[in-house]
Amino acid sequence: MTVVGHTALSAGTGQSITLDNAANHFTTLGISRAGDVTLREADALELGTLTVGGALDLTLGGALGDGGSGRLTVQGTTRIVATGQAVTLDNAGHDFVGAVSVTAQDATVFDRNHLALGALTLTGQLHLQA
């Protein structure tokens, strides 16, 4: 699936969103409501506001960012795989309730209150703020 503009998704309460084709290409993505979310992206991705009631699982071929204004709320675990790329989630309003796992070159992850870490596989720098 290729979407040139902003992609806005919403599922019913507790309903999952699964877009796991490795050839997917989204420019920006926002999710107003969903249970578990599984997404694969062939290139880089900028996240808008995400409200995920379950787990968030992102696999990317490029960098991941929030543009400084996208706010992520994830009730379950968060797993991000962007091997050799940068992950920059630096909005101080993010709320990751479950553990955050990242595979990337460099990672910046902010959380508004506390940040539980899962597995971290980085070849560069890590910057955390909670």
GUKEBA-327079 format. One line per field, with one value per residue: chain; x, y, z of N, C-alpha, C, O in turn; residue number from 1. Coordinates in nm, 2 decimals. Each point is the difference from the previous one (the first is absolute). Last residue first. Example, Ala and Ser with C-alpha at 12.3 -4.5 7.8 and 13.67 -1.06 7.14 Angstrom:
chaine = A;A
n_u = 1.28;-0.02
n_v = -0.22;-0.68
n_w = 0.71;-0.02
ca_u = 0.09;-0.09
ca_v = 0.11;0.12
ca_w = 0.00;0.00
c_u = -0.08;0.09
c_v = 0.11;0.12
c_w = 0.08;0.00
o_u = 0.05;0.10
o_v = 0.11;0.00
o_w = 0.01;0.07
num = 2;1
//
This chain:
chaine = A;A;A;A;A;A;A;A;A;A;A;A;A;A;A;A;A;A;A;A;A;A;A;A;A;A;A;A;A;A;A;A;A;A;A;A;A;A;A;A;A;A;A;A;A;A;A;A;A;A;A;A;A;A;A;A;A;A;A;A;A;A;A;A;A;A;A;A;A;A;A;A;A;A;A;A;A;A;A;A;A;A;A;A;A;A;A;A;A;A;A;A;A;A;A;A;A;A;A;A;A;A;A;A;A;A;A;A;A;A;A;A;A;A;A;A;A;A;A;A;A;A;A;A;A;A;A;A;A;A
n_u = 1.23;0.46;0.57;0.27;0.54;0.26;0.33;-0.14;-0.53;-0.52;-0.25;-0.57;-0.24;-0.30;-0.31;-0.09;-0.45;-0.14;-0.19;0.32;0.29;0.53;0.32;0.53;0.26;0.20;-0.42;-0.50;-0.21;-0.54;-0.22;-0.54;-0.39;-0.32;0.02;-0.18;0.24;0.07;0.51;0.27;0.33;0.13;0.29;0.46;0.26;0.39;0.13;-0.43;-0.43;-0.53;-0.23;-0.53;-0.21;-0.54;-0.36;-0.35;0.05;-0.08;0.33;-0.02;0.35;0.16;0.58;0.14;0.09;0.41;0.47;0.19;0.18;-0.15;-0.47;-0.50;-0.22;-0.53;-0.23;-0.54;-0.35;-0.39;0.12;-0.05;0.39;0.09;0.42;0.37;0.28;0.49;0.24;0.14;-0.24;-0.49;-0.50;-0.21;-0.50;-0.21;-0.55;-0.31;-0.32;-0.15;0.19;0.47;0.31;0.53;0.23;0.28;-0.13;-0.11;0.19;0.03;0.03;-0.53;-0.36;-0.50;-0.54;-0.22;-0.53;-0.29;-0.27;-0.37;0.03;0.14;0.28;0.45;0.22;0.52;0.16;0.33;0.02;-0.16;-0.11;0.15
n_v = 1.11;-0.12;-0.14;-0.24;-0.25;-0.20;-0.32;-0.36;-0.35;-0.21;-0.18;-0.13;0.09;0.34;0.50;0.48;0.45;0.45;0.16;-0.25;-0.16;-0.09;-0.09;-0.27;-0.26;-0.33;-0.37;-0.22;-0.06;0.02;0.08;-0.11;0.20;0.26;0.50;0.49;0.60;0.44;0.30;-0.03;-0.08;-0.56;-0.20;-0.42;-0.20;-0.39;-0.40;-0.43;-0.04;-0.28;-0.01;-0.07;0.03;-0.13;0.13;0.25;0.52;0.49;0.50;0.43;0.44;0.37;-0.01;-0.38;-0.61;-0.52;-0.33;-0.27;-0.39;-0.34;-0.26;-0.13;-0.04;-0.06;0.08;-0.13;0.12;0.25;0.52;0.47;0.47;0.41;0.14;-0.08;-0.26;-0.29;-0.28;-0.42;-0.32;-0.16;-0.23;-0.17;-0.13;0.07;-0.08;0.20;0.37;0.49;0.43;0.02;0.13;0.17;0.10;-0.08;-0.51;-0.50;-0.62;-0.46;-0.49;-0.26;-0.14;0.33;-0.10;0.17;-0.11;0.06;0.06;0.51;0.27;0.30;0.26;0.40;0.26;0.27;0.37;0.06;-0.17;-0.61;-0.57;-0.59
n_w = 3.08;-0.52;-0.22;-0.48;-0.19;-0.53;-0.25;-0.28;0.26;0.16;0.56;0.23;0.43;0.32;0.13;0.33;0.14;0.06;-0.51;-0.50;-0.52;-0.24;-0.53;-0.18;-0.52;-0.21;-0.08;0.17;0.58;0.32;0.56;0.32;0.30;0.04;-0.37;-0.30;-0.13;-0.16;-0.14;-0.60;-0.37;-0.32;-0.53;-0.16;-0.54;-0.19;-0.18;0.18;0.35;0.28;0.59;0.32;0.58;0.30;0.32;-0.03;-0.38;-0.35;-0.16;-0.44;-0.29;-0.21;-0.21;-0.47;0.03;-0.23;-0.19;-0.54;-0.26;-0.23;0.43;0.32;0.58;0.31;0.58;0.29;0.34;-0.09;-0.40;-0.39;-0.18;-0.45;-0.25;-0.36;-0.46;-0.23;-0.51;-0.21;-0.22;0.38;0.29;0.54;0.32;0.58;0.31;0.25;-0.15;-0.29;-0.09;-0.46;-0.55;-0.25;-0.58;-0.32;-0.30;-0.29;0.03;-0.12;0.36;0.25;0.34;0.28;0.34;0.57;0.31;0.51;0.40;-0.03;-0.47;-0.37;-0.45;-0.18;-0.50;-0.23;-0.47;-0.41;-0.40;-0.07;-0.22;0.14
ca_u = -0.13;-0.05;-0.13;-0.04;-0.13;-0.03;0.04;0.14;0.04;0.11;0.06;0.13;0.01;0.08;0.05;0.04;0.11;0.01;-0.05;-0.13;-0.05;-0.13;-0.05;-0.14;-0.02;0.13;0.03;0.11;0.04;0.11;0.04;0.14;0.08;-0.03;0.02;-0.02;-0.02;-0.14;0.00;-0.11;0.05;-0.13;0.00;-0.14;-0.02;-0.07;0.09;0.14;0.04;0.12;0.04;0.12;0.04;0.14;0.08;-0.03;0.00;-0.04;-0.03;-0.01;-0.09;-0.14;0.00;-0.01;-0.13;0.00;-0.13;0.00;0.06;0.12;0.03;0.12;0.04;0.12;0.04;0.14;0.07;-0.04;0.00;-0.06;-0.04;-0.05;-0.08;-0.12;-0.02;-0.13;-0.01;0.10;0.12;0.02;0.13;0.02;0.11;0.04;0.14;0.06;0.02;-0.04;-0.08;-0.10;-0.07;-0.11;-0.03;0.08;-0.08;0.06;-0.08;0.00;0.13;0.06;0.13;0.05;0.12;0.04;0.14;0.03;0.06;0.06;-0.09;-0.06;-0.07;-0.07;-0.07;-0.09;-0.02;-0.03;0.09;-0.08;0.07;-0.08
ca_v = -0.03;0.10;-0.02;0.11;-0.01;0.06;0.14;0.01;0.12;-0.04;0.11;-0.03;-0.14;-0.05;-0.13;-0.07;-0.10;-0.04;0.11;-0.04;0.08;-0.03;0.10;0.01;0.09;0.05;0.12;-0.04;0.06;-0.07;0.04;0.01;-0.13;-0.07;-0.14;-0.08;-0.14;-0.05;-0.02;0.08;0.10;0.02;0.13;0.00;0.08;0.13;0.09;-0.04;0.09;-0.05;0.07;-0.06;0.06;0.02;-0.12;-0.06;-0.14;-0.06;-0.14;-0.05;-0.12;0.04;0.09;0.14;0.06;0.13;0.02;0.07;0.13;0.00;0.10;-0.04;0.07;-0.07;0.06;0.00;-0.12;-0.06;-0.14;-0.05;-0.14;-0.05;0.10;-0.03;0.11;0.03;0.08;0.11;-0.03;0.11;-0.01;0.08;-0.06;0.05;-0.02;-0.09;-0.14;-0.10;0.06;-0.10;0.03;-0.09;0.03;0.12;0.11;0.13;0.12;0.10;0.06;-0.02;-0.06;0.03;-0.08;0.05;0.01;-0.06;-0.13;-0.02;0.00;-0.13;-0.02;-0.13;0.01;-0.12;-0.05;0.10;0.11;0.11;0.13;0.12
ca_w = 0.06;0.09;0.06;0.08;0.07;0.13;0.02;-0.04;-0.06;-0.08;-0.08;-0.07;-0.04;-0.12;0.02;-0.13;0.03;0.15;0.09;0.06;0.11;0.05;0.10;0.05;0.11;0.02;-0.09;-0.07;-0.13;-0.06;-0.13;-0.04;0.00;0.12;-0.02;0.12;-0.02;0.03;0.15;0.06;0.10;0.06;0.07;0.06;0.12;-0.02;-0.08;0.00;-0.11;-0.07;-0.12;-0.07;-0.13;-0.04;0.00;0.13;-0.03;0.12;0.00;0.14;0.01;0.04;0.12;-0.04;0.04;0.08;0.06;0.14;0.01;-0.08;-0.10;-0.07;-0.13;-0.06;-0.12;-0.04;0.02;0.12;-0.01;0.12;0.00;0.13;0.05;0.07;0.10;0.04;0.12;0.01;-0.08;-0.09;-0.07;-0.12;-0.06;-0.13;-0.04;0.09;-0.04;0.09;0.10;0.04;0.13;0.05;0.14;0.03;0.05;0.00;0.04;-0.10;0.00;-0.13;0.01;-0.13;-0.04;-0.13;-0.05;-0.13;0.01;0.12;0.12;0.01;0.12;0.02;0.13;0.02;0.14;0.11;-0.02;0.02;-0.01;0.00
c_u = -0.02;-0.14;-0.04;-0.14;-0.03;-0.14;-0.04;0.06;0.15;0.04;0.12;0.04;0.14;-0.01;0.07;0.06;0.02;0.11;0.01;-0.04;-0.13;-0.04;-0.14;-0.01;-0.14;0.00;0.15;0.03;0.12;0.04;0.12;0.02;0.14;0.08;-0.02;0.00;-0.03;-0.02;-0.14;-0.01;-0.11;0.02;-0.15;0.00;-0.15;-0.01;-0.05;0.09;0.15;0.02;0.13;0.02;0.12;0.02;0.14;0.08;-0.02;-0.02;-0.05;-0.04;0.01;-0.09;-0.14;0.00;-0.02;-0.14;0.00;-0.15;-0.02;0.08;0.13;0.02;0.13;0.03;0.13;0.02;0.15;0.07;-0.03;-0.02;-0.06;-0.04;-0.05;-0.07;-0.14;0.00;-0.15;-0.02;0.10;0.13;0.01;0.14;0.02;0.13;0.02;0.14;0.04;0.02;-0.05;-0.08;-0.10;-0.05;-0.12;-0.01;0.09;-0.10;0.08;-0.08;0.02;0.13;0.07;0.14;0.02;0.13;0.01;0.14;0.03;0.05;0.08;-0.09;-0.07;-0.07;-0.08;-0.06;-0.10;0.00;-0.02;0.10;-0.10;0.09
c_v = 0.09;-0.04;0.11;-0.02;0.12;-0.02;0.04;0.14;0.00;0.12;-0.05;0.12;-0.02;-0.15;-0.05;-0.14;-0.08;-0.10;-0.03;0.10;-0.06;0.08;-0.03;0.11;0.01;0.09;0.03;0.11;-0.07;0.06;-0.07;0.04;0.03;-0.12;-0.07;-0.14;-0.07;-0.14;-0.05;-0.03;0.09;0.10;0.02;0.13;-0.01;0.07;0.14;0.10;-0.02;0.09;-0.06;0.07;-0.06;0.06;0.02;-0.13;-0.07;-0.15;-0.04;-0.14;-0.06;-0.12;0.03;0.10;0.14;0.03;0.13;0.01;0.06;0.13;-0.02;0.09;-0.05;0.06;-0.06;0.07;0.02;-0.13;-0.07;-0.15;-0.03;-0.14;-0.05;0.13;-0.03;0.11;0.03;0.07;0.11;-0.02;0.12;-0.03;0.07;-0.06;0.06;-0.02;-0.09;-0.14;-0.10;0.06;-0.11;0.05;-0.09;0.03;0.12;0.11;0.12;0.12;0.11;0.08;-0.04;-0.04;0.04;-0.07;0.06;0.03;-0.07;-0.15;-0.04;0.01;-0.14;0.00;-0.13;0.01;-0.11;-0.06;0.11;0.12;0.11;0.12
c_w = 0.12;0.05;0.09;0.06;0.08;0.04;0.13;0.02;-0.04;-0.09;-0.07;-0.08;-0.06;-0.01;-0.13;0.04;-0.13;0.03;0.15;0.11;0.05;0.12;0.03;0.10;0.04;0.13;0.01;-0.11;-0.05;-0.13;-0.05;-0.14;-0.04;0.02;0.13;-0.04;0.13;-0.03;0.04;0.15;0.04;0.11;0.04;0.09;0.04;0.14;-0.02;-0.09;-0.01;-0.12;-0.06;-0.13;-0.05;-0.13;-0.02;0.02;0.14;-0.03;0.14;0.00;0.14;0.01;0.05;0.11;-0.05;0.03;0.08;0.04;0.14;0.00;-0.08;-0.12;-0.05;-0.13;-0.05;-0.13;-0.03;0.04;0.13;-0.01;0.14;-0.02;0.14;0.04;0.06;0.11;0.03;0.14;0.02;-0.08;-0.10;-0.05;-0.13;-0.05;-0.14;-0.03;0.12;-0.06;0.11;0.12;0.03;0.13;0.04;0.15;0.03;0.05;0.00;0.03;-0.11;0.00;-0.13;-0.01;-0.15;-0.04;-0.13;-0.05;-0.14;0.01;0.12;0.12;0.00;0.13;0.01;0.14;0.00;0.14;0.11;0.01;0.02;0.00
o_u = -0.10;-0.08;0.09;-0.09;0.09;-0.09;0.03;0.11;0.08;-0.07;0.09;-0.08;0.09;0.01;-0.06;0.11;-0.09;0.10;0.01;0.09;-0.08;0.07;-0.09;0.08;-0.09;0.07;0.07;-0.09;0.10;-0.09;0.11;-0.07;0.04;0.05;0.08;-0.09;0.05;-0.11;-0.02;-0.02;0.03;0.00;-0.08;0.07;-0.09;0.03;0.06;-0.03;0.08;-0.07;0.10;-0.09;0.10;-0.09;0.05;0.03;0.08;-0.08;0.07;-0.11;0.11;-0.11;-0.01;-0.03;-0.10;-0.10;0.10;-0.09;-0.03;0.11;0.09;-0.09;0.10;-0.08;0.10;-0.09;0.06;-0.01;0.08;-0.09;0.06;-0.08;0.08;0.07;-0.10;0.08;-0.08;-0.02;0.12;0.10;-0.10;0.10;-0.09;0.10;-0.09;0.08;0.04;-0.03;-0.03;0.05;-0.07;0.08;-0.08;0.10;0.12;-0.09;0.12;-0.01;0.08;0.00;0.09;0.10;-0.08;0.10;-0.09;0.05;0.05;-0.08;0.12;0.01;-0.06;0.04;-0.09;0.07;-0.10;0.06;0.10;0.09;-0.10;0.10
o_v = -0.01;-0.04;0.07;-0.02;0.04;-0.02;-0.06;0.02;-0.06;0.03;-0.06;0.06;0.06;-0.07;0.02;0.00;-0.01;0.03;0.09;0.06;-0.06;-0.01;0.00;0.02;-0.02;-0.03;-0.06;0.02;-0.03;0.03;0.01;-0.04;0.11;-0.03;0.01;-0.06;0.04;-0.05;-0.04;-0.12;0.12;-0.04;0.05;0.01;0.00;-0.06;0.08;0.03;0.10;0.00;-0.01;0.01;-0.01;0.00;0.11;-0.04;0.01;-0.03;0.03;-0.04;0.00;0.01;0.06;0.12;0.06;-0.06;0.02;0.00;-0.08;0.01;-0.06;0.01;-0.02;-0.02;-0.01;0.00;0.10;-0.05;0.02;-0.04;0.04;-0.04;-0.07;0.09;-0.02;0.00;0.00;-0.06;-0.03;-0.03;0.03;0.01;-0.01;0.00;-0.01;0.10;0.06;-0.02;0.04;0.03;-0.05;0.04;-0.04;0.01;-0.02;0.03;0.00;0.09;0.09;0.12;-0.09;0.08;-0.04;0.00;-0.01;0.11;-0.12;-0.09;-0.05;0.09;-0.04;0.07;-0.04;0.00;0.00;-0.11;0.06;0.01;0.01;0.01
o_w = 0.07;-0.08;0.06;-0.08;0.08;-0.08;0.10;-0.02;0.07;-0.10;0.06;-0.08;0.04;0.09;-0.10;0.06;-0.09;0.06;0.08;0.06;-0.08;0.10;-0.08;0.09;-0.08;0.09;0.08;-0.08;0.07;-0.08;0.07;-0.09;-0.03;0.10;0.09;-0.05;0.10;0.03;0.12;0.03;0.04;0.12;-0.07;0.10;-0.08;0.10;-0.06;-0.11;0.02;-0.09;0.07;-0.08;0.07;-0.09;0.01;0.11;0.08;-0.08;0.10;-0.06;0.06;0.07;0.11;-0.02;0.04;-0.04;0.08;-0.08;0.09;-0.05;0.06;-0.08;0.07;-0.09;0.07;-0.09;0.04;0.11;0.10;-0.07;0.10;-0.09;0.07;0.05;-0.07;0.09;-0.09;0.10;-0.02;0.06;-0.07;0.07;-0.09;0.08;-0.09;0.02;0.10;-0.11;0.11;0.11;-0.10;0.09;-0.08;0.07;0.04;-0.08;0.04;-0.08;0.01;0.02;0.00;0.02;-0.09;0.07;-0.09;0.02;0.00;-0.02;-0.01;0.09;-0.10;0.10;-0.08;0.09;-0.06;0.02;0.04;0.08;-0.07;0.08
num = 130;129;128;127;126;125;124;123;122;121;120;119;118;117;116;115;114;113;112;111;110;109;108;107;106;105;104;103;102;101;100;99;98;97;96;95;94;93;92;91;90;89;88;87;86;85;84;83;82;81;80;79;78;77;76;75;74;73;72;71;70;69;68;67;66;65;64;63;62;61;60;59;58;57;56;55;54;53;52;51;50;49;48;47;46;45;44;43;42;41;40;39;38;37;36;35;34;33;32;31;30;29;28;27;26;25;24;23;22;21;20;19;18;17;16;15;14;13;12;11;10;9;8;7;6;5;4;3;2;1
//
